Amino acid sequence: MASVQTSSSRPYHLVIFGASGFTGQFVVEELARTVSEGPGGNLKWAIAGRSKQKLEKVLEQAAGVLSKPELRTEVDIIVADVQEADSLAAMCKQAVIVLSCVGPYRFYGEPVVKACVENGAHYIDISGEPQFLESMQFNYSDQAAEKGVYIIGSCGFDSIPADMGVIYTRDQFKGTLTAVESFLTVGSGPEGGCIHDGTWQSAVYGFSDSQKLQNLRRKFNHKPLPTAGSKLRRRGALFFSNEIQQYSVPFMGSDPSVVKRSQRFLAEEYQSTPVQYGAYAGVGGFGSIIKLIFAGMMFWLLVKFSFGRNLLMKYPEFFTFGAFSKAGPTRKQMEASSFQFAFYGEGYTEDQDPSKGKPNAKIRTLVQGPEAGYVATPITMVQSALTILNETPALPKRGGVYSPGAAFAKTTLIDRLNKHGVQFSVV
């Protein structure tokens, strides 16, 4: 599994930082499961965080869930704290790749990125915060390139399915793909489902700070991406989607910005035609819409003021009708949940000129998988890390700060995900 040799200077291939957090514990279980299933006997890994006791508990829990008592002795523990730069530097010096699960990243992400760049460790995270992701690119890409270090953000749900889904759709299309719309739907079992409030906090801070993101984007001074074919028209704030036969809204997450960064890189680096992208999420029937409108109005009203943000963060269950909770979903809820991204692409067949006439061909693809936040995210994060470890020659030719599509377009990440329960297919 691991072609990268650890040496006396880097005793660990992978270090999971923030392993005792809500998501971190599931990443630990997923990595332990993957290592034991594959020919990964020579993969050395450790877990890291502030509290040695909490980390010991995580190993104990993983050992119980996976019936692997040996985990408690085989996996090492590193004590490292975001507030203590020396401890981060010491951690990064020991790792080939750091998997950072410590969010909200706008508060806790940058010290880890900085320590990785300065100490020569690759870095991945599962951030869905465009302002953090893009400011890391702005501030660290040149330094990371000089050091040959890969910093790849948003390697969880939903950016890996969205970003790699667009690339998969492009690769399966015979001709020139010019535009893709994706529709996300989530299924849950009889007990319902919810998301841990860490994600909710990131959203609250992100929306309250959206002006800073606009200012940051101006600094990049990007030229507009050229478009081939007809311009993709934006849909309304709420509409009935014939594609998925339910009411839908524009997807509020980081996917549009992540996909755009990937398409820009691929156009500049490989002269590929940039794919225009629109992201939507299904919200279900009429009852769901009433809830959504009420929750949305409360959110926009409160997010502008600090007392309002405090209320939103104190009572996530109340303001989201139980969609977010401080306890997170139960394992039973997770087992019964799933997600599906449906991609609808259009473009020109090989014999058509994309600069003339309307697109003349369509394609539909799916990315589907288990519960999104704590089953699919650990899978996509672990497989992203193993791809960096084993396929460095297929990554962009120099280090830097990349989106997943930019980093993994030439790798076998999609095949790896297919083998681990996140399925890509053409309909």
Secondary structure, 3 states (H helix, E strand, C coil): CCCCCCCCCCCEEEEEECCCCHHHHHHHHHHHHHHHHCCCCCCCEEEEECCHHHHHHHHHHHHHHCCCCCHHHHCEEEECCCCCHHHHHHHHHCEEEEEECCCCHHHHCHHHHHHHHHHCCEEEECCCCHHHHHHHHHHHHHHHHHHCCEEECCCCCCHHHHHHHHHHHHHHCCCEEEEEEEEEEEECCCCCCCEEHHHHHHHHHHHHCHHHHHHHHHHHCCCCCCCCCCCCCCCCCCEEECCCCEEEEECCCCHHHHHHHHHHHHHHHHCCCCCEEEEEEEEECHHHHHHHHHHHHHHHHHCCCHHHHHHHHHCHHHHCCCCEECCCCCHHHHHCCEEEEEEEEEEECCCCCCCCCCCCEEEEEEEEEECHHHHHHHHHHHHHHHHHHHCHHHCCCCCEEECHHHHHCCCCHHHHHHHCCCEEEEC
